[in-house]
Amino acid sequence: MKVNGRHYRTIWPKQANPKIIEIIDQRYLPHKFVVEELASLDDFAAAIKDMHVRGAGLIGATAGYAMYCAILHAPQKNFKEYLDETVCKILDTRPTAKNLSWAVQRQLTAINSISDPELRIQKAFETANLIADEDVDFCRRIGEHGLHIIRDLSTLKDGEPVNILTHCNAGWLAFVDHGSATAPIYAAHRENIPIHVWVDETRPWNQGSKLTAWELYQENINHTLIADNTGGHLMQHGMVDLVIVGSDRTTRTGDVANKIGTYLKALAAKDNNIPFYVALPSSTIDWELRDGLREIPIESRSGDEVKFISGLGDNNELTRILCGLSETPAANYAFDVTPARLVSGIITERGIAAANEESLLQLFPEYV
């Protein structure tokens, strides 16, 4: 996608030195565009854990490059022990996103039979690039499939804008390019279908106001920022035609874990007969899980993320302020689970499935 008219991915090998991986440091958006260099395993672990990068697909791509970096700097002796420690360090960064463990396992499979250190490095680099390239392709295809939903709604509205509500950021910043929930939106925009996007602010990190709104602005897409609790009111008054969100982990039965607050939007959509779609690449599906509420691990983060908020101060510098009493305890669950019964459909790179095991397996029969 574009930043001030120039195409960017969210992560890429540095052209002059591919041993260094560059990322867009999302902590500074939308006020500053900062490119950060990652050159060590500690750099990658901090980038994932501390939200320099975030979003299912991008976490997976970053984990793929983290494995490459680790193998690049691996010692000649005790390689297996070193690799085991590396895997644990990466997996400990963010527990909910399935793409993280998926990418790590894919790298392990790729290098498993290679003993020559140089060939192992080459294979790890190729695999990391492949993970990133596939993410781009899958998200592009998600856009093509989801476009049909928006096109049909536009026909019913006889040219009036289709009002789409999002939650959190499942845009290109959450993947390598295109995004999942935003991919159909971008596809519709390129087809000149009139659309308008309601953007949830998405506390406590404000990924909606800081990231999704910034993306839509860069692409000249009509949008309006709203407080997290506004969605239900809009739905009651016929101001939302469609909800599209992403997912960080999805069970084979269609339960989806997404940013905290998604479940409430799904309930409101159900009550107002508004279609609620989840867009995701298949790398997000955890085929070993059936019961999302019981089995999906929910990340619990520091309560300070709830108590403090950051933004641009009067001095034009990024500022962090305390919103309430410092003594007040705060809970910070990063995700919630939306049961399959509330999901109208799951948009994948292979097509749109109903939120149930049978329909998902029709698209992905290799997981029967």
N, C-alpha and C positions, 0 to 999 in steps of 0.2 A: 504494500500500500504506500501512500505518499505522505511525506513530511515536507511541507513548504514546496510541493511540486516535485520532490525527488523521491524515487522509489527506495524503500528500506525493507529489510527483513528485521525481525527482532533479535536474531543471533546469527553470526557468520564468522568464519575464520578470517583473521586479518590478512589482507592481500599481500602485504610485504613480508609477513612472518606468520604462516599458518599454525605455528606452535602456540600462538596467542589467539584466543577467541574473544570477539567483541560482542557486546550486548548493548541494548538501550536500557539504561538504568531508570526504571519506571518510577522510582521514588521521587524524582524531581519533576515529573510531568504534572500538569500541563505547562508549568511556568518556565521550566528549563529543559532543553533537550541535551542530555548527557550520554555520551558513549563511554562505556567502561571496558577495560581490558581485563580478561581473566587468564591467568597464567599458571595457577597452582590449584591443587585439589581444595585447599582451604578457601581460595577465591571462589570456586564454584559452590562449595557448601554454604558459604556466607551469602552468596547471591541468591540461592534458592531459599534458604531459611529466612533471610531478612528481607525478602520481597523486592530485591532488585529486579528479579524476574518472577512472574507468577502466571497462573493459568495452566490448564491441563496440558495442552500440547507443548507449550514453551518449557514447562518443567521437564517434560519428557525429552525434548531436544537438548536442553541444558544438561540433563543427566547423561545423555549420550556423549556429549562433548566432554563432560567431566570424566567419564570413563576413559576416553581417548587421552586426556591430559594425564590421568593417573598412570596409564600404560606407557605414555611417552617418558615419564620420569621414574618408571619402575626400576628397582634395584635388580642386579643380576642374580643375587642370592635370595632365597626365601620368597620367591615370587608369589607362590600360592598364599602364604600368610599375609603378604602385603596386599594382594588382591582381595582377600576376605575382609581385611580391615577397611579397604577402600569402599567396598560394597556397603558395609555397615554404616560408614560415615555418610554416604550419599543417601541411603534409604532412611536414615534418621532425620533428614532435613524437613520433609513434609509428608505426613503419613496418609493423607486422604487421597491424593491424586494417584490414580492407577498408572498413569503414563510414566511416572517415576520408576517404579519397579519394572514395568514393561520394557523401558529403554535399557535399564541396567541388565536385565536378563537377555535382551537381544544382543548386547555387546558381549556378554559372557559366552553365549552360544557361538557368536562369530569368531571369537579368538580361541575357543576351547581346544582345538586340535593343532594350534600353531605354536611351535616351540622357539622358532627363530625370532629374536627380539625385534629386529627391523621389520620383518614381515608382519609381526603382531601389531606394531605401531601403525603400519600402513593399513591393515585391515580395520583397526579400530577407528582410524580417521575416515575411511571409506564408509563404515557403518554409521558413524555419527552424521556424516553428510547425507546419507541415504535416509536416516530417520527424519532429518530436517526437510529434505526434499519431498518425502512422502507426506509429511504433515501439510505442506503447502498444497500438494495435489489433492489430498483428501478434503481439505477445507474448501478448495475451489469446487469440487464435486458436490459437497454439501450445499454450496450456494446454488448450483444448478438444480438440485432436487427441491430445495426449499423455495426457489423462485416460483415454482408452479402454484404453491399455496398462496403467495402474495398476488400473483397474476390473477388467480381465480377470484380472490377477494376484491381486487381492483375492478374486475368485470362486474361483480355484483354491486359495487358502489358507483358504477357508471362514471368513472373518471375522478371521483372525489378521492382525496388522499387516504391511503390505508394507514390507520393508526396502530403502530406496533409498540408494545411495551417490553423493555428489557430489564434485566436485573444483573448487577455486578458488571464485569467486563468479560465477555466471551468474544471479543473482537480480535483483530490481527495482533494486538499487543499480548493476547493470551495464548497465541499460537505462533507459528513462524511467519505466516502471512494469511490474509483473508479473514481468519477467525472462524468460529463455528456458528454461533447465534447471529453474528453480523453478516456472514457470507451471503445468505439469501437477501439481506437488506442491500448489500453492495451490488449484488446481481440485479436486483429490481431497479436500483438507481441507474445502473448502466443501460438498462432497457427503457429508461425514461418513464417508468411507472411512478405516479405521484405517491409519495410516502411521507409519513411523519413519525418520528420515534420519540416516545416518552422514555426518558433516561432516569432510572432510579439512582439516587446518589450513592447508595450502598455503603452504609456505615458498617464497621468503624474505619475502614481504609479508604472509603470514598472512591472506589474504582470506577463507579459510574460517572460521577462528576469530574473526576480527574482524568480518566482514561477514555471511556466510551464517548463522552461528549467531545473530547479533544479529537478523537478519531473521526467522528461524524462531521465536525467542523472542517477538518482537513479535506474531507471528501465532498464538502458542500451539500450535505444531506440535512434536510429540515428536521430539527429536533428541539425538545424542551426538557430541561432538567427539572426533576420533581423530588420532593422528600420521599423517603422510603415508604411512609405510611399513606401516600396519596393514591396509589394504584387502585385500591378497592373503590374509592370514591369515583375515580374516572370510569371504572368498569360499570358501576351502577348507573351512570349517566350516559352510557352509550358512546364513550369517548375512546374506547379501546376495541380494536377489531381482532387483534391477535397478540399473543404473548409468545416470545421466543427466548429461551434461556440456554445456557450451556450445562455441562456436567463435568465433574472431576472424577467420578467413579459411578458406574452404572452396573446393576446386577443383570444376570441373564434373564431375569423375570421382568425387567423394566423399571425397577426402582432407581431413582437418580439422586445422587448427592451433589448439591451445588451450594454456592455461597449462602450463608445464613440469611433467611428471609424469603428464599425461593418458595418454600412450602406454603407460606402465607399468601403469596401471589397465586399459587396453584389453587388454593382453596377459594379465593375470590373469583378466579376465572371460572371455576366449576360452578359456583353459585350464580354466575351471570351468563352461563352458556357461551363462554368465550373460548376459542381453541387455544390450548396450551401445549406448545411444541418444545421439545428438547433437541438441540443440534449437537452432534458429537461425532468424532472419528471413532472407528472401532477399537483403536488402541485404548480408549477410555472404558471399554466394557470389561468388567471382571467376571469372566465366565465361570469362576469357581463359587461365586456368591449367588444366593437366591433371596435372602431376606435382608433388604437394605437397612431397615431399622436396627436389626440385631447384629449384623455382620460388618457393615461399613464402618471403619474407624473414623471417628470425628476428631479433627485436630482442635485442641484447646490452646489458645495463645495467651500472651500476657494481657492482664486486665488494663495495663497502661494504654493499650491501643484504643480502649473504649474511653478512658478518662482524659486522654490528651487528643488534640487535633492539630494538624499542621496545615499551613497555607501561606499565602503571600501577605506579608505584613505591610504596614504603612511606609516602611523604609525600603520597600521593593525587594526585601530579602525573605527567604523561606523561614517561617517562624513556627514554633511548637508551643501550644498553650494548654494549660490545664482547665478543663471545662467545669469540674465540680470540686468537691472537697478531696484533698489528697488522701484523707483517712477513709474514704468510702471504698469498700471492696467492690471489685468488678469482675464479672464472669465474661469470658470471650470465646464462645464456641464459633469456629470459623465456618462451619457448614451445617446444613440440615438435610434431611432425606425427604424427598417427595415420593409418596407411594405411586406405583404404576397406575392405579385406578384414577389418578388425577391427571394423567398425561395423555393428551390427544394422539400423539405420535412421536416417534424418535427419528430424526433426520440424520442419516449416515451417508458415508461416501458411496454406498451401494444402493441407496434408495431410502424410502420412508417405511418404517415398520411400526406396527401397533406396539404398544408398551406391554408386550408379553413374550414369553419364551418361544412359543411356536412361531410367531411372526419374525422375531429376531433371527431364529435359526434358519428360516427360509432365506434370509439374506446372507447368513454366514453358516452354511451347512457343515463347514469343517469343524465346528464346535459341538456337533451333536454328541 
